[in-house]
Amino acid sequence: MNGGNEPRKRAGGASRRWIVSIVLVAGGLVAGGVLAGTTIASAASSRSTPSGAPAAARGPSALSHGPGETLLTGTTAAKVKAAALHAVPGGTILRVETDSDGSPYEAHVRKSDGSVVTVNVDGNFAVTSTENGFGAGAPSPPGGSGA
């Protein structure tokens, strides 16, 4: 009416905004559903032991170290591993740690036949003894007799 200089409104502009709004809301719902599903699946798959459960109930091979013992690291760990593997050729080191019962160090080794032994190592990194299983009083590992 004012000489054609007035911008013309598009037909269907409101319905286009309505469709875009619906698409955005639907996308948000899908993303939220995926996030919720992932969180639920993650919570269902993670299992923790109750704080009151004794660590030995999981089996000695699953423990990071024995009661009253500390995992070895660095050069000390490397020397204890080398001594243990020399005493048990073809074995696989399960863990190396301080020993709370006698020797300064011990290595838990799975032999090639599947049995487990504890190799006691002195302060000079010499093997002093080898015991069947995970040491005195420890339960046998799952899947092996420990002998």
C-alpha positions, 0 to 999 in steps of 0.5 A: 500500500505504500508504493510496494516498498513494504516487505511482503510476509511469506505465506506459511512463515508461522508453520515453518517456525512451528516445524523447526521448533518441533524438530529441535524439541524432538532432537533434544528428547532423543539426545536426552534419551541416549544420555539417560540410557548410557548412564543407566547401562553404565551403572548396571554394568559396574559392580563394586564390592560392598565396603564390608566385604573382605578383599580375600573373597574376590580371590587372591589373584584379583587383589592388588596386594596382600593384607599388610603388604605394598605393591612394588614399583620401579627398579625394586619391582623389576629386580624382584620380577627378574629373580622370580622369573629366573626361579620359575621359567615360563611363568607369568608374574601376577604381582610383586609386593613387600612380604608381611611374613618373613622375606622383604619381597615376594612375587606371585607367579602363575606357572605354565601349568596354570598353578600358582606359586609365591617366590620369596626374595631377599634384600639382595634380590636372591630367591630364598624359597618358593611356596605353592599357592599365594602363601601361608593362609591364603586361599587357592586362586580361582581356576587353579589348585595353587599347588 
